[in-house]
Amino acid sequence: MKTGVIVYVVGDDDNAKASVEFEAQVDKLEIEADRVEWVSRHSGHFSVSDAWWSLTTKGMQRIYCMLAESTAAGRLQLTGRVLRLSG
């Protein structure tokens, strides 16, 4: 069964230091999944349902949503909250 993860980014992603690409930051989080999508105000998907649909159409049967915080230093940090959406 393929696993997909949605990383929902909250926090201070407006500052200049946060301009680092979220894709590279998400890769550094070392999430064990077949596919990872992210939701943010400025990049990635704009809603969880949009990211969920994208993962579903790519064959992911088990999908989780994780909360990550964008820090003032421009890094992403997982908060430890996980919500299973399907599968």
VMD Tcl script that draws the C-alpha trace (Angstrom):
set ca {
  {0.00 0.00 0.00}
  {1.49 3.33 -1.06}
  {1.74 6.10 1.53}
  {1.41 9.83 0.90}
  {1.99 12.68 3.33}
  {0.68 16.23 3.25}
  {2.84 18.71 5.15}
  {0.68 21.66 6.25}
  {2.97 24.65 6.84}
  {1.98 27.24 9.44}
  {3.92 30.09 10.98}
  {6.04 32.95 9.78}
  {6.51 32.14 6.09}
  {6.38 35.82 5.05}
  {9.86 36.82 6.18}
  {12.79 37.09 3.80}
  {14.71 34.18 5.30}
  {11.78 31.86 4.58}
  {12.28 32.24 0.85}
  {14.14 28.91 0.77}
  {12.21 26.46 -1.37}
  {9.81 24.36 0.69}
  {10.51 21.32 -1.47}
  {14.13 21.21 -0.29}
  {13.03 21.81 3.29}
  {10.43 19.03 3.13}
  {13.12 16.63 1.85}
  {15.24 17.43 4.91}
  {12.38 16.43 7.24}
  {13.07 12.78 6.32}
  {9.41 11.77 6.15}
  {8.92 8.10 5.31}
  {6.43 8.14 2.46}
  {6.19 7.28 -1.21}
  {5.10 10.82 -2.06}
  {5.02 14.12 -0.12}
  {2.97 17.23 -0.96}
  {2.86 20.45 1.02}
  {0.33 23.17 1.72}
  {1.40 26.77 2.30}
  {0.16 30.26 1.60}
  {2.90 30.98 -0.92}
  {3.95 27.67 -2.46}
  {2.78 24.13 -2.95}
  {-0.94 23.48 -2.73}
  {-3.32 26.05 -1.28}
  {-5.59 23.59 0.56}
  {-5.38 20.17 2.18}
  {-8.15 18.87 -0.06}
  {-6.19 19.90 -3.17}
  {-3.07 18.08 -1.92}
  {-5.18 15.07 -0.87}
  {-6.70 14.89 -4.35}
  {-3.26 15.09 -5.93}
  {-1.98 12.21 -3.79}
  {-5.10 10.14 -4.44}
  {-4.78 10.53 -8.21}
  {-1.13 9.44 -7.98}
  {-2.11 6.12 -6.40}
  {-1.58 6.79 -2.69}
  {-3.96 4.69 -0.59}
  {-2.77 5.70 2.89}
  {-2.57 9.49 3.35}
  {-1.47 11.40 6.44}
  {-1.41 15.13 7.17}
  {1.46 16.48 9.28}
  {1.75 19.96 10.73}
  {5.04 21.84 10.24}
  {6.00 25.26 11.51}
  {8.02 27.72 9.49}
  {10.45 29.31 11.93}
  {11.91 32.81 11.85}
  {15.17 31.28 10.61}
  {13.37 30.00 7.51}
  {13.39 26.33 8.48}
  {10.54 23.87 8.70}
  {9.97 21.93 11.91}
  {7.40 19.16 12.34}
  {5.18 19.71 15.36}
  {4.46 16.01 15.88}
  {0.75 16.27 15.06}
  {-0.39 13.69 12.53}
  {-3.87 13.19 11.11}
  {-4.74 10.14 9.02}
  {-6.94 11.23 6.11}
  {-7.55 7.99 4.25}
  {-6.53 4.36 3.94}
}
mol new
graphics top color blue
foreach p $ca { graphics top sphere $p radius 0.5 }
foreach p [lrange $ca 0 end-1] q [lrange $ca 1 end] { graphics top cylinder $p $q radius 0.2 }
display resetview
